[in-house]
Amino acid sequence: IATMLESRLQTQQRSSRNGRETSLSSSGFGMKLEAVTPFLGKYRPFVGRCCQTCTPKSWESLFHRSIMDLGFCSVILVKEENTRFRGWLVRRLCYFLWSLEQHIPSFQDTSQKIVESTGVQKILLGKTPGGAGEGQVSDLVKKEVQRILGHIQASPRPFLLRNFAAALTPFPSCISNPSPLFYLFLQFAKTGLSPEQGLPLVLLSTHKSLLDGLLLPFVLLSQGLGVLRVAWDPHACSPALRALLRKLGGLFMPPEANLSLDSSEGVLARTVTYAVMEQLLISGQPLLIFLEESPGVQGPRLSALGQAWLGLVVQAVQGGIVPDAMLVPVAITYDLVPDAPHEIYHASVPLGLWTGALAVLRSLRSCWGCSPRVCVRVHLAQPFSLQEYTINARSCWGSRQTLEQLLQPIVLGQCTAVPDTEKEQEWTPVTGPLLALREEDQLLVRRLSRHILNASVASSAVMSTAIMATLLLFKHQKRLLGEFSWLTEETLLRGFDVGFSGQLRCLVQHTLILLRAHVALLRVHQGDLLVVPRPGPGITHLARLSAELLPAFLSEAVGACAVRALLAGRVPPEGPWELQGVELLSQNELYRQILLLLHLLPQDLLLLQPCQSSYCYCQEVLDRLIQCGLLVAEETPGSRPACDTGRQRLSAKLLWKPSGDFTDSDSDDFEEAEGRYFRLSQQSRCPDFFLFLCRLLSPLLKAFAQAASFLHQGQLPDTESGYTEQLFQFLQATAQEEGIFECVDPNLAISAIWTFRDLGVLQQTPSPAGPRLHLSPTFASRDNQDKLEQFIRQFICS
């Protein structure tokens, strides 16, 4: 803690010095150069370690001791060390010649092995009746198997793979910074993913752009990981593009796989798909699965298709097809997603072959012109054993309750105690391949996917555009250079890496160029420049960019909003900070408010690890508030010091859920938490920092509050899509009146509706036209609607 405080003090001194010495002025970017160092001390923040609770052996064994010395790999910077060619060939043709030498395994007999697999043979024998027509019926079934197999995959063409790899390798330089910054963080790919382990490699990635599925395979091929098989979304691609992607190693889930469990076509499709997965894992080919939904899809964050493919991997490992599989979380982040027509990001419009080619050509044309170039960063986190996770994760499962059981009585004022259980909230629909698994395995796949996505998000680099968007929305625009440096170091201090480095003024200038469509530069007195967001869609876009920074400050933001709710009924929100600092905040009250906010916020936002209980997270939030200096322990004379961690017996009065290595017999005594109090710190920087943390969650919370106020105006019953459109139009109208454009997001409207459905505010009933939403009898009264809105607004800092 002393080191953190010392680093924070140095950060404050540098930030204040930046504020005095640097500003955007008409004299240009002066001769005084000040660099942003993307690390604290000797090493940059290390990210990507696997969970020590669920996979302790992987955490220890799959970690290279000299990992800090590996650094970054620029995949577009090919030197003599990468190939055996020298001279001008290094600059022109070395990668193309090198790609011709790479061994690409033959896939000629794969189809025959799939047809001869045990599962497919059982289907063939079961569908073949005895008698004279046996051979004819068998041929028909075999043709159906070949048709489904042709929909899933095709034999990759080595010629196409080599040519696409050679053609796409220079492409990142066209979408990168002026210096090659397409960094691939291959620290674990070079150590923990050694080929001699002989285990299949499954990469599970975030999904930020439609280019991810094209760039990642050829980037990893250039690093010697072999031909990467990519599980694509068939609805996102046209038939012509699907045919090309299959020849490049793409996989597509057949539509029959989502049919009911008793459908013979569905059983056959799922069996063939499982057989494809068996052969893929046996051959040792690496597989890439996107755990996030495609860009532009309005709905849950976790991909149902990604969970289905992951379920097949889990099923194959548990069935003994392969002894184990190495799972690798992958994080990919962009300064700005490369330009593409808006309609190709819409879920209902598949990406065509020519449309995708035109998008690539448009990006190439922009890089040849004066358009700004963006940076993309790929990070491969530490791999872990699927077998080890399966064994250890089941011990962390406990009882769970719905959001209606947890929060509705508290919202209506019927009780005050928070139940001692976890929240059960699952928005991702379950597809046919996942439904075919046992219920226990379905739960394993859902929690594993959330665990991996949490690791991927924690490994994602924070880009300069996210920092700039956060500053413009939630901090004052004065001293922009100093605030940029301050927020960068605060991000690094919390263990999150950044995807940029260089001179501070150049970074800010380049970032403003990238965001020039969404910000305005106003010249004020003495030649200074004032940077302000453009109202309307500009603010909405900046809010989406700023959401990428939220994971770094999420714990503090939750804690700040909980403190705000605790003070809401005691002091006026507009009151001075000194008046709010007088109030004593008990630890039990803080725990309660943090728990209420955790239950209210969607799981897709929090992405809490399934092995971590909410009560452990409450303690983590409280610790973060103390470490960052917002809360100060209030110790009464004769009481036990707050820093004393002496071991005593566990109190039955306090709602505490033991987890991990703690049990009732050896847990710390939290009985004295009832007498432990805190105050808000009176340091001069605390009011601004507290307001900044509260504002990070304000777009979501304000959207929820406006959704609550819209309940008496909405036209119900209506379909889910119809009511979502009603709410979105209401958010737009409210934004025009109040200027709160960061809430105008269809995904926020959907999150509000789904949260209210889980809370019991809205109920869903079947109808011939599809499920319809209507107000529940409990919230049909205006009084209960006002209670709901008041409950949400207590966490919002105006």
ZIMOCOR-V573038 format. One record per pair of residues at least 6 apart in sequence whose C-alpha atoms are under 8 Angstrom apart, sorted by the first residue. I is the first residue (numbers start at 1). GAP is how many residues later the second one is. D is the distance in Angstrom with one decimal. If there is no record, write none. Layout:
# ZIMOCOR-V573038
<<I,GAP,D> <I,GAP,D>>
This chain:
# ZIMOCOR-V573038
<<1,626,7.1> <4,489,7.6> <8,482,7.9> <11,475,6.4> <11,478,6.9> <12,474,7.2> <14,468,7.8> <14,472,7.9> <15,467,4.9> <15,468,6.7> <15,470,6.6> <15,471,5.6> <16,466,6.9> <17,465,7.7> <18,461,7.7> <18,463,6.7> <18,464,4.6> <19,460,5.0> <19,461,7.8> <19,462,7.0> <19,463,5.0> <19,464,7.8> <22,457,7.5> <22,459,6.6> <22,460,7.3> <23,456,6.0> <23,457,7.0> <23,458,6.3> <23,505,7.3> <24,456,7.8> <24,457,7.7> <24,504,5.8> <24,505,5.6> <24,506,8.0> <25,501,8.0> <25,502,5.5> <25,503,4.2> <25,504,5.9> <26,501,4.8> <26,502,6.0> <26,503,7.4> <27,500,7.7> <29,476,6.7> <33,470,6.4> <33,471,7.5> <33,472,7.5> <34,469,5.7> <34,470,5.7> <34,471,7.4> <35,466,7.7> <35,467,5.6> <35,468,4.2> <35,469,5.2> <36,449,6.8> <36,465,5.8> <36,466,5.7> <36,467,6.0> <36,468,5.5> <37,464,6.2> <37,465,7.3> <38,6,6.4> <38,454,7.6> <38,459,7.6> <38,460,6.5> <38,462,7.1> <38,463,5.8> <39,6,6.3> <39,453,6.8> <40,449,7.8> <40,452,7.1> <40,453,7.4> <43,25,7.2> <44,448,7.9> <44,453,7.4> <45,447,6.4> <45,448,7.9> <45,450,5.3> <45,451,6.4> <45,452,5.8> <46,22,7.9> <46,449,6.9> <46,450,7.9> <46,451,7.5> <47,334,7.4> <47,411,7.2> <47,412,5.5> <47,448,6.9> <47,449,6.8> <47,450,7.2> <48,332,7.5> <48,333,4.3> <48,334,5.6> <48,407,6.6> <48,408,7.6> <48,410,7.1> <48,411,5.2> <49,10,6.8> <49,332,6.5> <49,333,5.3> <50,8,7.4> <50,9,5.7> <50,331,7.6> <50,332,5.8> <50,333,7.0> <50,334,6.6> <50,405,7.3> <51,8,6.9> <52,7,5.8> <53,558,7.4> <53,607,6.8> <54,334,7.6> <54,335,5.5> <54,338,5.4> <54,339,5.7> <54,557,7.3> <55,329,6.7> <55,330,7.2> <55,333,6.0> <55,334,5.6> <55,337,7.2> <57,331,7.9> <58,325,7.3> <58,326,5.1> <58,327,6.3> <59,323,7.9> <59,325,7.2> <62,129,7.9> <62,130,4.9> <62,320,7.1> <62,321,6.8> <62,322,7.3> <63,125,7.6> <63,128,7.6> <63,129,6.3> <63,319,7.2> <64,124,7.7> <64,127,6.2> <64,128,6.9> <67,120,6.6> <70,117,6.1> <71,114,7.4> <71,116,7.2> <72,111,6.2> <72,112,6.3> <72,113,5.3> <72,114,7.0> <72,115,7.6> <73,110,5.7> <73,111,5.3> <73,112,6.3> <73,113,6.8> <74,106,6.8> <74,107,6.6> <74,108,5.9> <74,109,4.8> <74,110,6.2> <75,94,7.5> <75,107,6.7> <75,108,6.8> <75,109,6.7> <75,144,6.8> <75,147,7.5> <75,148,8.0> <76,93,6.2> <76,94,6.1> <76,96,7.0> <76,97,6.7> <76,104,6.8> <76,106,7.2> <77,103,7.2> <78,12,6.9> <78,13,7.6> <78,16,8.0> <78,17,7.3> <79,11,6.3> <80,6,6.0> <80,10,6.5> <83,11,6.9> <83,12,7.6> <83,15,6.5> <85,9,6.0> <86,8,8.0> <95,71,6.5> <96,66,7.6> <96,67,7.7> <96,70,5.2> <99,63,5.7> <99,66,7.5> <99,67,7.1> <99,123,7.9> <100,62,6.5> <104,54,6.4> <104,122,7.3> <104,123,7.0> <107,48,5.6> <107,49,7.1> <108,47,6.8> <110,169,7.3> <111,38,7.7> <113,166,7.6> <114,6,7.4> <114,158,7.3> <114,161,5.6> <114,162,6.2> <114,165,7.0> <115,6,6.9> <115,30,7.5> <115,157,8.0> <117,158,6.6> <119,152,6.2> <119,153,7.8> <119,156,7.1> <120,148,7.7> <120,151,6.2> <120,152,6.3> <120,155,7.3> <123,145,6.9> <124,14,6.8> <124,17,6.7> <124,18,7.5> <127,10,7.9> <127,11,7.6> <127,14,7.6> <128,6,5.9> <128,9,6.2> <128,10,5.7> <129,8,7.9> <145,123,7.6> <145,124,7.9> <145,127,7.1> <148,106,6.6> <148,121,6.5> <148,124,7.3> <149,123,6.8> <149,124,7.7> <151,101,6.7> <151,102,7.7> <151,103,6.2> <152,94,7.9> <152,99,5.4> <152,100,4.6> <152,101,5.8> <152,102,6.1> <152,121,7.3> <153,93,5.3> <153,94,7.8> <153,96,7.3> <153,97,6.5> <153,98,5.2> <153,99,6.6> <154,92,5.2> <154,93,5.7> <154,95,7.3> <154,96,8.0> <155,91,7.5> <155,92,6.1> <155,94,7.3> <156,90,6.9> <156,91,4.4> <156,92,5.2> <156,93,5.1> <157,90,5.6> <157,91,6.5> <160,87,7.6> <160,88,6.8> <161,87,5.9> <164,54,7.8> <165,53,5.2> <165,54,7.9> <165,56,7.8> <165,57,7.7> <168,47,7.3> <168,50,7.4> <169,49,7.4> <169,50,7.2> <171,193,7.7> <172,8,8.0> <172,10,6.2> <173,7,5.9> <173,8,7.8> <173,9,7.2> <174,189,7.4> <174,190,6.1> <174,193,5.2> <174,194,7.8> <174,199,7.0> <175,163,7.2> <175,188,7.1> <175,189,7.8> <175,192,6.7> <175,198,5.1> <175,199,5.3> <175,200,6.5> <175,201,7.9> <176,6,6.0> <176,197,5.2> <176,198,4.6> <176,199,4.3> <176,200,6.7> <177,196,5.2> <177,197,5.4> <177,198,5.5> <178,195,7.0> <181,194,5.9> <181,195,7.2> <181,196,7.7> <182,193,6.1> <182,194,5.3> <182,195,5.8> <182,196,7.9> <183,193,7.0> <183,194,5.1> <183,195,6.3> <184,193,6.2> <184,194,4.8> <184,195,6.1> <184,196,8.0> <185,192,7.7> <185,193,5.9> <185,194,4.5> <185,195,6.0> <186,193,6.8> <186,194,6.0> <187,193,7.3> <188,192,6.6> <188,193,6.7> <188,194,5.8> <188,195,7.4> <189,191,7.1> <192,190,7.4> <192,191,6.9> <193,8,7.9> <193,190,7.5> <198,86,7.3> <199,85,6.7> <199,123,7.8> <199,124,7.8> <199,125,6.4> <199,126,5.6> <199,127,6.6> <200,81,5.6> <200,82,7.5> <200,83,8.0> <200,84,4.7> <200,85,6.5> <200,86,6.2> <200,124,7.6> <200,125,5.2> <200,126,6.2> <201,83,7.2> <201,84,7.2> <201,85,4.7> <201,86,6.4> <201,124,6.1> <201,125,5.0> <201,126,6.3> <201,127,7.4> <202,84,5.8> <202,85,4.8> <202,86,6.0> <202,87,7.5> <202,123,7.0> <202,124,6.1> <202,125,5.0> <202,126,6.2> <203,83,7.4> <203,84,6.0> <203,85,4.7> <203,86,6.2> <203,124,6.0> <203,125,4.7> <203,126,6.0> <203,127,6.4> <204,84,6.0> <204,85,4.9> <204,86,5.7> <204,87,6.2> <204,123,7.2> <204,124,6.1> <204,125,5.0> <204,126,5.7> <204,248,7.3> <204,249,7.9> <205,83,7.3> <205,84,6.3> <205,85,4.9> <205,86,5.9> <205,87,7.4> <205,124,5.9> <205,125,4.3> <205,126,5.8> <205,127,7.4> <205,248,7.6> <205,251,6.8> <206,84,5.9> <206,85,6.0> <206,86,5.4> <206,124,6.5> <206,125,5.6> <206,126,6.4> <206,247,7.1> <206,250,6.7> <206,251,7.6> <207,83,6.1> <207,84,7.3> <207,85,5.3> <207,86,6.7> <207,87,6.2> <207,88,6.9> <207,125,7.3> <208,86,7.4> <208,87,5.9> <208,124,7.1> <208,125,6.9> <208,126,7.7> <208,129,7.3> <209,85,7.5> <209,86,5.9> <209,128,6.3> <209,129,7.8> <210,84,7.3> <210,85,7.0> <212,120,8.0> <213,17,6.7> <213,19,7.6> <217,10,7.0> <217,11,5.2> <217,12,7.5> <217,13,7.5> <218,10,7.9> <220,6,7.2> <220,8,7.4> <221,6,6.0> <221,7,7.1> <225,61,7.6> <226,59,7.2> <226,60,7.3> <227,22,7.4> <227,58,6.8> <227,59,7.0> <228,21,7.0> <228,57,6.7> <228,58,5.1> <228,59,5.7> <228,60,6.7> <229,20,5.0> <229,21,5.6> <229,22,6.8> <229,56,7.1> <229,57,6.2> <229,58,4.8> <229,59,6.0> <230,19,6.6> <230,20,4.9> <230,21,5.9> <230,57,6.0> <230,58,4.8> <230,59,6.4> <231,19,6.0> <231,20,4.7> <231,21,6.1> <231,22,8.0> <231,56,7.5> <231,57,6.2> <231,58,5.5> <231,59,7.4> <231,75,7.9> <231,78,7.7> <232,18,6.5> <232,19,5.9> <232,20,5.6> <232,21,8.0> <232,57,7.9> <233,19,6.6> <233,20,7.6> <233,72,7.2> <234,8,7.3> <234,18,5.8> <234,19,7.0> <235,112,7.7> <235,113,7.8> <235,115,6.0> <236,58,7.9> <236,111,6.8> <236,112,7.9> <236,113,7.1> <236,114,4.3> <236,115,5.7> <237,113,4.7> <237,114,4.6> <237,115,6.0> <238,112,5.5> <238,113,5.7> <238,114,4.8> <238,115,7.0> <239,113,7.8> <240,112,7.1> <240,113,6.1> <241,110,7.7> <241,111,6.0> <241,112,4.8> <242,8,8.0> <253,20,7.4> <254,15,6.7> <254,19,7.9> <256,9,6.3> <256,10,5.1> <256,13,5.8> <256,14,7.9> <257,8,7.9> <257,9,4.9> <257,10,7.2> <257,12,5.1> <257,13,5.1> <257,175,5.8> <257,176,6.3> <258,8,6.6> <258,173,5.8> <258,174,4.1> <258,175,6.8> <259,6,7.5> <259,7,4.9> <259,173,6.2> <260,6,6.5> <260,172,6.8> <261,6,6.7> <261,171,7.2> <261,174,7.7> <261,175,6.7> <270,163,6.3> <274,38,6.2> <274,42,7.9> <277,35,6.8> <277,36,7.0> <277,39,7.6> <278,38,6.4> <278,43,6.6> <281,41,7.0> <282,39,7.3> <282,40,6.5> <289,17,5.9> <289,20,7.2> <289,21,7.6> <290,13,7.4> <290,16,5.6> <291,11,5.8> <291,12,5.2> <291,15,4.9> <291,16,6.9> <291,158,7.0> <291,162,6.8> <292,9,5.6> <292,10,4.9> <292,11,4.9> <292,14,7.4> <292,161,7.9> <293,7,7.5> <293,8,5.8> <293,9,6.1> <293,10,4.6> <293,11,7.9> <294,9,8.0> <294,53,7.7> <295,50,5.9> <295,51,7.8> <296,49,4.7> <296,50,5.2> <296,51,6.3> <297,48,7.5> <297,49,6.4> <297,50,5.1> <298,49,7.8> <298,448,7.0> <298,449,5.7> <298,452,7.7> <299,448,6.6> <299,451,6.8> <299,452,7.9> <300,127,5.9> <300,128,5.7> <300,304,7.1> <301,127,7.7> <301,303,5.9> <302,126,6.1> <302,147,7.8> <302,148,7.6> <302,302,7.4> <303,125,6.8> <304,124,5.8> <304,125,6.0> <304,126,6.4> <304,127,6.6> <305,126,7.4> <307,127,7.4> <307,138,6.7> <307,139,6.9> <307,142,6.7> <308,123,6.7> <308,124,7.9> <308,125,5.7> <308,126,5.3> <310,135,7.0> <310,139,7.8> <311,122,7.4> <311,123,6.1> <311,126,7.9> <311,131,7.5> <311,134,5.9> <312,121,7.5> <312,122,8.0> <314,72,7.7> <314,131,7.5> <315,122,7.8> <316,6,6.9> <317,6,6.2> <317,7,5.8> <317,8,7.1> <317,70,7.4> <318,69,8.0> <323,64,8.0> <324,61,6.8> <324,62,6.3> <324,63,5.7> <325,60,6.1> <325,61,5.6> <325,62,7.3> <326,57,5.9> <326,58,5.5> <326,59,5.1> <326,60,6.2> <327,56,5.3> <327,57,5.5> <327,58,6.4> <327,59,6.5> <328,52,6.7> <328,53,6.1> <328,54,6.3> <328,55,4.4> <328,56,6.8> <329,51,6.2> <329,52,5.4> <329,53,7.3> <329,54,7.2> <329,123,5.9> <329,124,7.2> <329,126,6.3> <329,127,5.1> <330,48,7.2> <330,49,5.7> <330,50,4.7> <330,51,6.1> <330,126,5.5> <330,129,7.8> <331,47,5.7> <331,48,5.1> <331,49,6.6> <331,50,7.8> <331,125,5.0> <331,126,6.5> <331,128,6.1> <331,129,5.1> <331,130,7.9> <332,44,7.1> <332,45,5.6> <332,46,4.5> <332,47,6.4> <332,128,6.5> <332,129,8.0> <333,43,5.6> <333,44,5.3> <333,45,6.7> <333,127,6.5> <333,128,6.6> <333,129,7.8> <333,130,7.5> <334,40,7.1> <334,41,5.8> <334,42,4.4> <334,43,6.5> <334,129,7.1> <335,39,5.5> <335,40,5.4> <335,41,6.4> <335,128,5.6> <335,129,6.7> <335,130,5.8> <335,131,7.8> <336,38,6.1> <336,39,7.6> <336,129,7.5> <336,178,7.5> <338,25,6.8> <338,36,7.6> <339,20,7.2> <339,23,7.6> <339,24,6.6> <340,19,5.4> <340,22,7.9> <341,18,7.4> <343,6,6.6> <344,6,6.6> <344,7,5.6> <366,6,7.6> <367,6,6.5> <372,141,6.8> <372,142,6.0> <373,141,7.8> <374,140,7.6> <377,84,7.1> <377,122,6.5> <378,82,8.0> <379,80,6.7> <379,81,6.9> <381,74,7.7> <381,75,7.3> <381,78,6.7> <390,54,7.5> <393,51,8.0> <393,218,7.1> <394,50,7.7> <396,214,7.6> <396,215,5.4> <396,263,7.5> <396,264,7.6> <397,213,7.9> <397,214,7.5> <398,23,8.0> <398,24,7.8> <399,22,6.2> <399,23,6.7> <400,21,5.6> <400,22,4.7> <400,23,5.4> <400,24,5.5> <401,20,6.7> <401,21,6.3> <401,22,5.3> <401,23,5.4> <402,21,5.8> <402,22,5.1> <402,23,6.8> <402,356,7.0> <402,357,7.9> <403,20,6.2> <403,21,7.0> <403,22,7.3> <403,196,6.9> <403,197,7.9> <403,355,5.6> <403,356,5.1> <404,354,6.0> <404,355,4.1> <404,356,5.4> <405,354,7.9> <406,12,6.9> <406,13,6.4> <406,17,7.5> <406,193,7.7> <407,11,7.9> <407,189,7.4> <407,192,7.4> <407,193,7.8> <407,352,7.0> <408,351,6.3> <408,352,7.3> <409,6,5.8> <410,6,5.7> <410,7,7.7> <410,8,7.9> <411,376,6.5> <411,377,6.0> <411,380,6.3> <412,372,6.6> <412,375,6.4> <412,376,7.4> <418,174,7.0> <418,177,7.7> <418,178,7.7> <420,235,6.0> <420,236,7.3> <420,237,7.0> <421,236,7.8> <422,191,7.1> <422,192,6.7> <423,176,6.6> <425,177,8.0> <425,178,6.9> <425,333,7.7> <426,177,8.0> <427,327,7.9> <434,8,6.3> <435,7,7.2> <447,163,6.1> <450,157,6.5> <450,158,7.8> <450,159,7.0> <450,160,7.5> <451,156,7.7> <451,157,7.7> <451,158,5.3> <451,159,6.5> <453,154,7.5> <454,153,5.6> <454,154,7.0> <454,155,6.7> <457,94,7.6> <458,38,7.1> <458,93,7.2> <458,94,7.9> <459,37,7.2> <459,38,7.6> <460,36,7.7> <460,37,7.4> <461,35,6.8> <461,36,5.0> <461,37,4.7> <461,38,5.2> <462,34,7.3> <462,35,6.3> <462,36,4.5> <462,37,5.8> <462,86,6.9> <462,87,6.3> <463,35,5.8> <463,36,5.1> <463,37,6.6> <464,34,7.8> <464,35,7.3> <464,36,6.7> <464,43,7.6> <464,47,6.3> <465,46,5.8> <465,49,7.6> <465,50,7.4> <465,80,6.9> <466,76,7.9> <466,79,5.0> <466,80,4.8> <466,81,7.5> <466,82,6.2> <466,83,6.1> <467,17,7.0> <467,20,7.0> <467,21,7.3> <467,79,6.8> <467,82,6.9> <468,16,6.9> <468,40,8.0> <468,43,7.2> <468,44,8.0> <469,73,5.1> <469,74,7.0> <469,76,6.3> <469,77,5.4> <470,72,7.5> <470,73,7.5> <470,75,7.7> <470,76,4.8> <470,79,7.6> <471,6,7.1> <471,9,8.0> <471,12,7.4> <471,13,7.4> <472,59,7.6> <472,60,6.6> <472,61,6.6> <473,60,7.5> <473,66,7.6> <473,69,7.4> <473,70,7.4> <474,218,5.8> <474,221,6.0> <474,222,7.0> <475,217,6.4> <477,53,7.0> <477,54,6.4> <477,55,7.2> <478,52,7.6> <481,23,7.1> <481,24,7.0> <481,27,7.1> <484,24,7.8> <485,19,7.5> <488,10,7.7> <491,6,7.4> <491,7,7.9> <491,61,6.3> <491,62,7.9> <492,6,7.3> <494,58,6.5> <494,59,7.9> <495,57,7.9> <496,56,6.4> <501,6,7.6> <512,7,7.7> <517,21,7.4> <518,15,6.1> <518,16,5.4> <518,19,7.8> <518,20,4.3> <518,21,7.1> <518,23,7.4> <518,24,7.4> <519,12,6.7> <519,13,5.6> <519,14,4.3> <519,15,5.0> <519,19,7.0> <520,11,5.8> <520,12,5.4> <520,13,6.1> <520,14,6.1> <521,8,6.2> <521,9,5.6> <521,10,4.8> <521,11,6.6> <522,7,5.5> <522,8,4.9> <522,9,6.3> <522,10,7.7> <523,6,4.6> <523,7,6.2> <524,6,6.8> <533,6,6.0> <533,9,8.0> <535,204,7.7> <535,206,7.2> <536,205,5.8> <537,204,7.4> <539,202,5.9> <539,203,5.7> <540,201,5.7> <540,202,4.7> <540,203,7.2> <540,204,6.4> <540,205,7.0> <541,201,8.0> <542,200,7.8> <543,156,7.8> <543,199,5.5> <550,146,6.7> <553,140,7.4> <554,52,7.9> <555,65,7.4> <555,66,5.1> <555,69,6.9> <556,65,6.2> <556,68,6.1> <556,69,5.9> <556,137,6.6> <557,136,4.6> <557,137,5.6> <557,139,6.6> <557,140,6.8> <558,36,6.8> <558,39,7.2> <558,40,7.7> <558,63,7.3> <558,136,7.7> <558,139,7.8> <559,35,6.3> <559,62,5.8> <559,63,6.7> <559,66,6.7> <560,65,7.8> <560,130,6.3> <560,133,6.3> <560,134,5.7> <561,132,7.8> <561,133,5.4> <561,234,5.0> <561,235,6.7> <561,236,7.4> <562,28,6.8> <562,31,5.1> <562,32,5.3> <562,35,6.9> <562,233,6.3> <563,27,6.9> <563,30,7.6> <564,230,7.1> <564,231,5.9> <564,232,7.4> <564,233,6.8> <565,28,7.1> <565,229,4.7> <565,230,4.9> <565,231,7.7> <566,19,7.8> <566,23,7.5> <566,24,7.4> <566,27,6.9> <567,13,7.3> <567,16,7.9> <568,226,6.2> <571,8,7.5> <571,9,6.5> <573,224,7.6> <573,225,7.7> <577,105,7.7> <577,110,6.6> <578,104,6.9> <580,100,7.2> <581,98,5.8> <581,99,4.7> <581,100,6.6> <581,101,6.7> <582,97,6.9> <582,98,7.7> <583,96,6.4> <583,97,7.9> <584,50,7.9> <584,93,6.0> <584,94,5.8> <584,95,5.4> <585,92,5.3> <585,93,5.0> <585,94,6.1> <586,87,7.8> <586,88,6.9> <586,89,7.1> <586,90,5.8> <586,91,4.3> <586,92,6.3> <587,86,5.8> <587,87,6.6> <587,88,7.8> <587,89,5.8> <587,90,5.8> <587,91,7.3> <588,66,7.9> <588,85,6.5> <588,86,5.9> <590,32,8.0> <591,24,7.8> <591,27,6.0> <591,28,7.7> <594,24,6.3> <595,19,7.0> <595,20,7.6> <595,23,6.9> <597,198,7.8> <598,8,8.0> <598,16,7.7> <600,155,7.6> <602,149,7.3> <602,153,7.1> <611,48,8.0> <611,49,7.7> <612,47,7.2> <612,48,7.8> <613,44,7.0> <613,46,6.8> <615,41,6.1> <615,42,6.1> <616,41,7.7> <616,43,7.8> <625,6,5.8> <626,6,6.4> <629,52,6.6> <629,57,7.6> <630,50,5.7> <630,51,5.2> <630,56,6.2> <630,60,7.3> <631,47,6.1> <631,48,5.6> <631,49,4.8> <631,50,5.5> <632,46,5.4> <632,47,5.3> <632,48,6.2> <632,49,5.8> <633,9,6.7> <633,43,7.8> <633,44,6.2> <633,45,4.4> <633,46,6.5> <634,42,7.4> <634,43,5.3> <634,44,5.0> <634,45,6.5> <635,6,6.5> <635,7,7.1> <635,41,7.5> <635,42,7.3> <642,34,7.4> <645,23,7.5> <646,22,7.3> <647,19,7.8> <647,20,7.3> <647,21,5.0> <647,22,6.2> <648,19,7.5> <648,20,5.5> <648,21,4.5> <649,16,7.3> <649,17,7.6> <649,18,7.0> <649,19,6.4> <649,20,4.7> <649,21,8.0> <650,14,6.5> <650,15,7.7> <650,17,6.3> <650,18,6.3> <650,19,4.5> <650,20,6.2> <650,21,6.8> <651,18,6.3> <651,19,6.1> <651,20,5.0> <653,18,7.5> <654,16,7.2> <654,17,6.8> <658,6,7.1> <658,9,7.7> <691,106,7.1> <694,102,7.0> <694,103,6.1> <695,101,7.9> <695,102,7.0> <698,98,6.2> <698,99,7.6> <699,43,5.7> <699,44,4.9> <700,43,6.8> <700,48,6.4> <701,91,6.8> <701,92,7.5> <701,94,7.6> <701,95,6.7> <702,41,6.8> <702,91,7.6> <702,94,7.2> <703,28,7.5> <703,40,5.5> <703,41,7.9> <703,45,6.4> <703,46,6.9> <703,49,7.0> <704,44,8.0> <704,45,7.9> <704,48,5.3> <704,88,7.1> <705,84,5.3> <705,87,5.8> <705,88,6.2> <706,25,7.3> <706,83,7.8> <707,20,6.8> <707,42,7.6> <707,45,6.6> <707,46,7.7> <708,77,6.5> <708,78,7.7> <708,80,6.6> <708,81,5.3> <709,76,7.3> <709,77,7.4> <709,80,6.4> <710,17,7.3> <710,20,7.6> <711,74,7.2> <712,70,7.2> <712,73,8.0> <714,9,7.5> <714,12,7.0> <714,13,7.6> <715,8,7.6> <716,7,7.7> <716,57,6.8> <716,58,5.3> <716,59,7.1> <717,55,6.2> <717,56,5.3> <717,57,4.4> <717,58,7.5> <718,54,5.3> <718,55,5.4> <718,56,6.9> <719,51,7.3> <719,52,6.3> <719,53,4.4> <719,54,5.8> <720,51,7.4> <720,52,6.4> <720,53,6.3> <723,50,7.9> <724,22,7.7> <724,25,6.2> <724,26,6.2> <724,29,7.3> <727,22,6.4> <728,16,7.0> <728,17,7.3> <728,18,6.2> <728,21,6.1> <731,12,6.9> <731,13,5.6> <732,9,7.5> <732,12,5.9> <734,6,7.4> <735,6,5.1> <735,8,7.7> <735,9,7.2> <753,9,7.8> <756,6,5.8> <757,6,5.9> <757,7,7.7> <760,16,6.8> <761,14,6.2> <761,15,5.6> <761,17,7.4> <761,18,5.8> <762,11,6.3> <762,12,5.7> <762,13,4.8> <762,14,5.4> <763,10,5.6> <763,11,5.5> <763,12,6.1> <763,13,5.7> <764,7,6.2> <764,8,5.5> <764,9,4.6> <764,10,6.6> <765,6,5.5> <765,7,5.4> <765,8,6.6> <765,9,7.9> <766,6,6.3> <778,6,7.4> <779,6,5.8>>
